[in-house]
Amino acid sequence: MTLYRPCVAIALFNTEGRVFVGERLDTPGAWQMPQGGIDSNEPIEQAAFRELREEIGTDKATLIRVHPVIIRYDIPEDVRARLNLWNGKYAGQDQTWVAMRFTGTNSDINLTQDDHPEFSNWKWVALADTLSLIVPFKQNVYRQVINAFSDIAAISSD
């Protein structure tokens, strides 16, 4: 039986409708939106805010919506081995995607506040542009996220 790690992933939108992406510290040139494991019995919304605090140093955000479909993806075996992920327990992740609106300022974002930082750099990008930044094995996931949240990307509070 193949196991998949329960995970929350966050499409964090700023007021211009752009999303936060961070460049992975362990894979320079690979960008992604914040994500992380869901603790046992942890509600999705709570996990999303916790992951924001851990990965970008702030949880100044409001929940827009939770995507109702879990998106599963496999992590290539060579990548799992190189990054020593989960001691071989999981083949990939079952992601619950959450759209959130960032309510802070750029100065609230602090990538180095955690003992184990995930990202070396960050930026705001158009949601559709995430496809060209993400590693190839996650591109199908990001296509689904773009479809799920494109209405939010089109909204800005000018």
C-alpha positions as CSV (number, residue, x, y, z in Angstrom):
1,M,0.0,0.0,0.0
2,T,1.3,3.4,-1.0
3,L,1.0,6.1,1.6
4,Y,0.6,9.8,0.9
5,R,1.3,12.5,3.4
6,P,-1.6,14.8,4.4
7,C,-0.6,18.3,3.5
8,V,-2.0,21.8,3.4
9,A,-0.8,24.2,0.7
10,I,-1.6,27.9,0.6
11,A,-2.2,30.2,-2.4
12,L,-1.6,33.5,-0.5
13,F,-2.9,36.4,-2.6
14,N,-1.9,40.0,-2.1
15,T,-4.3,42.9,-2.8
16,E,-3.2,43.0,-6.5
17,G,-4.3,39.4,-6.9
18,R,-0.7,38.1,-7.1
19,V,0.4,35.0,-5.2
20,F,3.4,34.5,-2.9
21,V,6.1,32.1,-4.0
22,G,9.3,31.2,-2.2
23,E,12.5,29.8,-3.7
24,R,13.3,26.5,-2.0
25,L,16.5,26.6,0.1
26,D,17.3,23.0,-0.7
27,T,16.6,23.3,-4.5
28,P,17.8,26.7,-5.8
29,G,15.7,27.8,-8.8
30,A,12.7,25.8,-7.7
31,W,9.8,28.0,-6.4
32,Q,6.6,27.0,-4.7
33,M,3.8,28.3,-2.6
34,P,3.9,27.6,1.1
35,Q,2.9,24.0,2.1
36,G,3.4,21.5,4.9
37,G,2.2,18.5,6.7
38,I,-1.1,18.5,8.6
39,D,-0.7,17.3,12.2
40,S,-3.0,14.6,13.5
41,N,-6.5,15.9,14.1
42,E,-5.4,19.4,13.1
43,P,-8.2,21.4,11.2
44,I,-7.2,22.5,7.7
45,E,-7.5,26.2,8.5
46,Q,-5.4,25.9,11.6
47,A,-2.7,24.0,9.7
48,A,-2.7,26.7,7.0
49,F,-2.1,29.5,9.5
50,R,0.6,27.5,11.3
51,E,2.4,26.8,8.0
52,L,2.4,30.4,7.1
53,R,3.9,31.3,10.5
54,E,6.6,28.6,10.1
55,E,7.5,29.2,6.4
56,I,7.1,33.0,5.9
57,G,7.1,34.3,9.5
58,T,3.6,35.7,9.6
59,D,0.0,34.6,9.6
60,K,-1.4,38.0,8.7
61,A,-4.1,36.6,6.3
62,T,-7.7,35.9,6.0
63,L,-9.2,32.7,4.7
64,I,-10.9,33.0,1.3
65,R,-11.8,29.4,0.6
66,V,-10.7,25.8,0.9
67,H,-10.6,23.9,-2.4
68,P,-12.9,20.9,-1.9
69,V,-10.8,18.4,-3.9
70,I,-7.6,16.9,-2.5
71,I,-4.8,17.0,-5.1
72,R,-2.4,14.1,-4.9
73,Y,1.1,14.0,-6.4
74,D,4.0,11.7,-6.4
75,I,7.5,12.9,-5.6
76,P,10.1,11.2,-7.8
77,E,12.1,8.6,-5.9
78,D,15.5,10.3,-6.7
79,V,14.1,13.6,-5.2
80,R,12.8,11.8,-2.1
81,A,16.3,10.2,-1.7
82,R,18.2,13.4,-2.3
83,L,16.2,15.4,0.2
84,N,15.8,12.4,2.6
85,L,12.1,13.0,2.8
86,W,10.0,11.2,5.5
87,N,12.4,8.2,5.8
88,G,10.7,6.6,2.7
89,K,7.3,6.4,4.4
90,Y,5.4,8.4,1.7
91,A,5.4,8.3,-2.1
92,G,4.0,11.9,-2.2
93,Q,1.4,14.2,-0.8
94,D,-2.3,14.6,-0.6
95,Q,-2.7,18.4,-0.7
96,T,-5.7,20.4,0.5
97,W,-5.3,23.8,-1.1
98,V,-6.4,26.9,0.7
99,A,-6.8,30.4,-0.8
100,M,-5.9,33.2,1.6
101,R,-5.7,37.0,1.4
102,F,-2.5,38.6,2.8
103,T,-3.4,41.3,5.2
104,G,0.1,42.4,6.3
105,T,2.8,44.3,4.6
106,N,5.9,42.9,2.8
107,S,8.0,43.8,5.9
108,D,6.0,41.2,7.9
109,I,7.4,38.4,5.8
110,N,10.5,36.9,7.5
111,L,11.9,33.7,5.9
112,T,14.6,33.2,8.6
113,Q,12.5,33.3,11.7
114,D,12.2,29.5,11.9
115,D,15.1,27.1,12.9
116,H,14.6,25.2,9.6
117,P,13.8,27.8,6.9
118,E,12.2,26.5,3.7
119,F,12.9,29.4,1.4
120,S,15.9,31.6,0.5
121,N,14.0,34.2,-1.4
122,W,10.4,35.2,-2.2
123,K,8.2,37.3,-4.5
124,W,4.7,38.0,-5.6
125,V,3.8,36.6,-9.1
126,A,0.8,36.2,-11.3
127,L,-1.0,32.9,-10.5
128,A,-0.5,31.7,-14.1
129,D,3.2,32.4,-13.9
130,T,3.7,29.8,-11.1
131,L,3.7,27.0,-13.8
132,S,7.0,28.2,-15.2
133,L,8.6,28.4,-11.7
134,I,7.5,25.1,-10.2
135,V,9.4,21.8,-10.5
136,P,8.1,19.7,-13.3
137,F,6.6,17.0,-11.1
138,K,4.3,19.5,-9.5
139,Q,3.1,21.2,-12.7
140,N,-0.1,19.2,-12.9
141,V,-0.9,20.2,-9.3
142,Y,-0.4,23.9,-10.1
143,R,-2.5,23.7,-13.2
144,Q,-5.4,22.5,-11.0
145,V,-4.7,25.3,-8.4
146,I,-4.7,27.9,-11.2
147,N,-8.1,26.5,-12.4
148,A,-9.5,26.4,-8.8
149,F,-8.4,29.9,-7.8
150,S,-8.3,31.9,-11.1
151,D,-11.3,33.9,-10.0
152,I,-9.5,35.1,-7.0
153,A,-6.4,36.1,-9.0
154,A,-8.6,38.2,-11.2
155,I,-10.0,40.2,-8.3
156,S,-7.9,43.1,-7.0
157,S,-8.8,45.7,-4.4
158,D,-7.5,48.7,-6.2
